[in-house]
Amino acid sequence: MSDKNKKITPEEANLQKIISHAKEYGFVFPSSEIYDGLQAVYDYGQNGVELKNNLKQVWWKAMTMLNDNVVGIDAAIFMHPTTWKASGHVDSFNDPMVDNKDSKKRYRVDHLVEAKAYQYEEQGFPDKAVAVVSSMNQMLEKEDFEGLRQLLIDEKIVCQISGTSNWTEVRQFNLMFSTQMGSVAEESDKIYLRPETAQGIFVNFQNVQQTGRMKIPFGIAQIGKAFRNEIVARQFIFRMREFEQMEMQFFCRPGTEMEWYNFWKEKRRNFLLAIGLPAEKLRFHDHEKLAHYANAALDIEFEFPFGFKELEGIHSRSDFDLKQHQEHSKKKQQYFDEEVEDKEKQRYIPYVVETSIGADRLFLAVLSNAYTEEVKINAKGEEAKRILLKLHPAIAPVKVAVFPLIRKDGLPEKAKEVFELLRYDINTVYEERGAIGKNYTRMDLIGTPFCVTIDHQTLEDQTVTLRYRDTAEQIRIPISELHAKIAYEVSLKRVWEKM
Ligand code: ATP
């Protein structure tokens, strides 16, 4: 089966629409596209960068401003190589991979099996879906690679390119990118590009606790780039090789971790609802298989165009990470808790509850949820299709667009006055070319929640037309009230009100 003859599923068609829209309207471009792109690496365009910055800002503020006991840091991407020994990434940040001998394509075994399970579910065989995933999990646990290969064959799992199940043996593959630090090759050390931001938080635990005089329980939040040499690069910005994470490690007293795990689980879901993701597209998925040190873990899954998939992870990680760093660095990672009565138990390594979400995955969730196609009957009685992005106003890349109705009679001058009134603290664009209808359409396509039009009446009574994106409703409003009204509608307060 060649790529060309492959049938496109409805899910793939939906994702394709999002990818095309993202490209056409300046949200996401393939990296170095003039050289045909680089697999699983993407660039954010003029509207994409605004949306992504807004998502990062709303997450950052929700974590640090709305919680008395959470502070932020910004650690370097390069870290001492021992960090990754201590964290376990050097030895076990591996994924079992398999190659198809005919197409020479490489796959992650768990992805192939999950796709099969998804197919079973679609066909109405949920029991088979559960059985195949559970067999895989048992084999992964035992590192039974021959068993995994046999499972692929028995389940008739084929390569999408060649259509065959002519698989190589299953092998482990480390996902970390490495490079050299130092100018002289013999002296230089192999270092890694961090595969997660969390370790930058753990190694700064003592710095932040002491300099910030932080009392347990408290959290440290961070936003930053992470790099993984993902083998199966697909599903657009869902799985990238260079991506951004927004993580928070919450340090608490041993024994209280489940209370905090439940606290953050609810809090993080409320955040996702507050920025506009609908409840029916979100679900919790408890991990069946826990890491040996973890006592609870779940994913918050979102219904992407290709089905429910992990958007965010909430993990109760015990004292594993700090203990590992204490052992490898020989520096104590303990906390002295004056509030504990039993003197023997006053000094301890805190337990950690982690919340971890990808900024790019959140971007994809928000974008695909906002993408709306509407068919309405217009004034002439004809069917008119409208495409718009129903983004929450607080995260929309452009908040308001200002247009003069025509390019004469002093309207552009008046419109520029209104633009000046708004632009300094609200992301505003001004446009005097083109017809009003076309300008509204262009703003709908990038999700601008408000448009302001200046017409002849404005010159007489100092009012303007304010158009709402989602309803296309238009109201007249005095210029003197415009700034306050829009500033409120696009403020983060509107998000916090729903949390
Ligand atoms: P997956 O199972 O999808 O590979 P994971 O369980 O390895 O994800 P974590 O290590 O828990 O993911 O990372 C936390 C979050 O970082 C994920 O929930 C996701 O939002 C994001 N993330 C992880 N890997 C990628 C990637 N390759 N591209 C984009 N975002 C990612």
Boltz pocket constraint, residues with backbone or C-beta under 6 A from the ligand:
constraints:
  - pocket:
      binder: B
      contacts: [[A, 196], [A, 228], [A, 230], [A, 237], [A, 238], [A, 239], [A, 240], [A, 241], [A, 243], [A, 244], [A, 245], [A, 310], [A, 311], [A, 312], [A, 313], [A, 356], [A, 357], [A, 358], [A, 359], [A, 360], [A, 361], [A, 362]]
      max_distance: 6.0
